[in-house]
Amino acid sequence: MDNEIQKRNVRLVKVDRKNFDSLVDLTPDEAGRHYVADNIYSLAEAYANLADGNKVQPFGIYDGDTPVGFVMIGYDIIDENDDLDKQYFIKDCYLVWRFMIDEKYQHKGYGKEGLKLALDYIRTFPFGKAEYCWLSYEPENDRARKLYQSFGFVEEKEMPEGWDEIPAVLKL
Ligand SMILES: CC(C)(COP(=O)(O)OP(=O)(O)OC[C@H]1O[C@@H](n2cnc3c(N)ncnc32)[C@H](O)[C@@H]1OP(=O)(O)O)[C@@H](O)C(=O)NCCC(=O)NCCS
């Protein structure tokens, strides 16, 4: 298994006209599908945010030339209902907005490698300086929770009012 991983060339590729078509079809397994928006929706959301001047970067997660997953990074993505005093981790902070591995490639370590690359990218501070990176997940999404905790994300004690996902925060 370790040998297999060493032979890989896992990388993030920015979504563009050449590759978006191969990314919209990627889908997690039945158990995971419910936890993440379809990639086509995420790309539409990225477009809408860019049109409003927000900072967002969607990536394909590739092994060599094979697309295996999708991750979308945002910066300073504020919802009108956010309470920025309580949610100190939103303003001027990075967000791992969407993250998924296609069902054919799940449970092979691509999630771990993809998230590491996403955090490496965030730590280059492409959109500006930040103290925190955050993300959120549904309370019963144990796979995602375990993975995020292994990278140092710390769950907030309370789910903010009106949210149906738990935020977790990483100090950058
Ligand atoms: C969460 C997800 C991205 C993980 O991707 P993956 O490639 O399957 O994960 P990996 O093979 O890299 O495993 C990474 C870690 O995830 C956890 N994990 C993976 N599969 C697991 C399982 N079946 N049960 C429990 N934990 C699991 C483990 O901590 C594992 O680390 P370990 O192998 O050192 O124990 C993937 O399952 C997915 O796309 N899920 C659906 C979408 C989703 O939930 N996205 C996150 C929304 S917040």
Ligand as a Chemical Component Dictionary entry (heavy atoms), coordinates in Angstrom:
data_LIG
# 
_chem_comp.id                   LIG 
_chem_comp.type                 NON-POLYMER 
_chem_comp.pdbx_formal_charge   0 
_chem_comp.three_letter_code    LIG 
# 
loop_
_chem_comp_atom.comp_id 
_chem_comp_atom.atom_id 
_chem_comp_atom.alt_atom_id 
_chem_comp_atom.type_symbol 
_chem_comp_atom.charge 
_chem_comp_atom.model_Cartn_x 
_chem_comp_atom.model_Cartn_y 
_chem_comp_atom.model_Cartn_z 
_chem_comp_atom.pdbx_ordinal 
LIG C1  C1  C 0 -14.568 12.299 3.355  1  
LIG C2  C2  C 0 -13.851 11.862 2.101  2  
LIG C3  C3  C 0 -13.409 13.093 1.318  3  
LIG C4  C4  C 0 -12.626 11.037 2.530  4  
LIG O1  O1  O 0 -11.944 10.663 1.344  5  
LIG P1  P1  P 0 -11.201 9.249  1.224  6  
LIG O2  O2  O 0 -10.320 9.327  0.046  7  
LIG O3  O3  O 0 -12.197 8.153  1.237  8  
LIG O4  O4  O 0 -10.377 9.205  2.580  9  
LIG P2  P2  P 0 -8.953  8.535  2.772  10 
LIG O5  O5  O 0 -8.916  7.204  2.098  11 
LIG O6  O6  O 0 -7.875  9.498  2.460  12 
LIG O7  O7  O 0 -8.990  8.311  4.314  13 
LIG C5  C5  C 0 -8.619  9.418  5.117  14 
LIG C6  C6  C 0 -9.112  9.246  6.515  15 
LIG O8  O8  O 0 -10.541 9.322  6.466  16 
LIG C7  C7  C 0 -11.031 8.496  7.484  17 
LIG N1  N1  N 0 -11.831 7.459  6.831  18 
LIG C8  C8  C 0 -11.794 7.082  5.548  19 
LIG N2  N2  N 0 -12.689 6.108  5.326  20 
LIG C9  C9  C 0 -13.286 5.871  6.507  21 
LIG C10 C10 C 0 -14.312 4.996  6.935  22 
LIG N3  N3  N 0 -14.901 4.132  6.077  23 
LIG N4  N4  N 0 -14.711 5.041  8.224  24 
LIG C11 C11 C 0 -14.132 5.894  9.083  25 
LIG N5  N5  N 0 -13.152 6.758  8.734  26 
LIG C12 C12 C 0 -12.739 6.741  7.476  27 
LIG C13 C13 C 0 -9.858  7.942  8.203  28 
LIG O9  O9  O 0 -9.476  8.851  9.223  29 
LIG C14 C14 C 0 -8.792  7.923  7.160  30 
LIG O10 O10 O 0 -7.512  7.965  7.682  31 
LIG P3  P3  P 0 -6.712  6.583  7.980  32 
LIG O11 O11 O 0 -6.736  5.816  6.678  33 
LIG O12 O12 O 0 -5.346  7.051  8.376  34 
LIG O13 O13 O 0 -7.503  5.917  9.074  35 
LIG C15 C15 C 0 -14.730 10.964 1.206  36 
LIG O14 O14 O 0 -15.201 9.887  1.961  37 
LIG C16 C16 C 0 -15.935 11.679 0.595  38 
LIG O15 O15 O 0 -15.874 12.213 -0.516 39 
LIG N6  N6  N 0 -17.059 11.675 1.323  40 
LIG C17 C17 C 0 -18.304 12.229 0.823  41 
LIG C18 C18 C 0 -18.289 13.729 0.760  42 
LIG C19 C19 C 0 -17.987 14.358 2.096  43 
LIG O16 O16 O 0 -18.440 13.913 3.139  44 
LIG N7  N7  N 0 -17.209 15.443 2.018  45 
LIG C20 C20 C 0 -16.888 16.221 3.164  46 
LIG C21 C21 C 0 -18.023 17.159 3.383  47 
LIG S1  S1  S 0 -17.724 18.151 4.806  48 
# 
loop_
_chem_comp_bond.comp_id 
_chem_comp_bond.atom_id_1 
_chem_comp_bond.atom_id_2 
_chem_comp_bond.value_order 
_chem_comp_bond.pdbx_ordinal 
LIG C1  C2  SING 1  
LIG C2  C3  SING 2  
LIG C2  C4  SING 3  
LIG C2  C15 SING 4  
LIG C4  O1  SING 5  
LIG O1  P1  SING 6  
LIG P1  O2  DOUB 7  
LIG P1  O3  SING 8  
LIG P1  O4  SING 9  
LIG O4  P2  SING 10 
LIG P2  O5  DOUB 11 
LIG P2  O6  SING 12 
LIG P2  O7  SING 13 
LIG O7  C5  SING 14 
LIG C5  C6  SING 15 
LIG C6  O8  SING 16 
LIG C6  C14 SING 17 
LIG O8  C7  SING 18 
LIG C7  N1  SING 19 
LIG C7  C13 SING 20 
LIG N1  C8  SING 21 
LIG N1  C12 SING 22 
LIG C8  N2  DOUB 23 
LIG N2  C9  SING 24 
LIG C9  C10 SING 25 
LIG C9  C12 DOUB 26 
LIG C10 N3  SING 27 
LIG C10 N4  DOUB 28 
LIG N4  C11 SING 29 
LIG C11 N5  DOUB 30 
LIG N5  C12 SING 31 
LIG C13 O9  SING 32 
LIG C13 C14 SING 33 
LIG C14 O10 SING 34 
LIG O10 P3  SING 35 
LIG P3  O11 DOUB 36 
LIG P3  O12 SING 37 
LIG P3  O13 SING 38 
LIG C15 O14 SING 39 
LIG C15 C16 SING 40 
LIG C16 O15 DOUB 41 
LIG C16 N6  SING 42 
LIG N6  C17 SING 43 
LIG C17 C18 SING 44 
LIG C18 C19 SING 45 
LIG C19 O16 DOUB 46 
LIG C19 N7  SING 47 
LIG N7  C20 SING 48 
LIG C20 C21 SING 49 
LIG C21 S1  SING 50 
# 
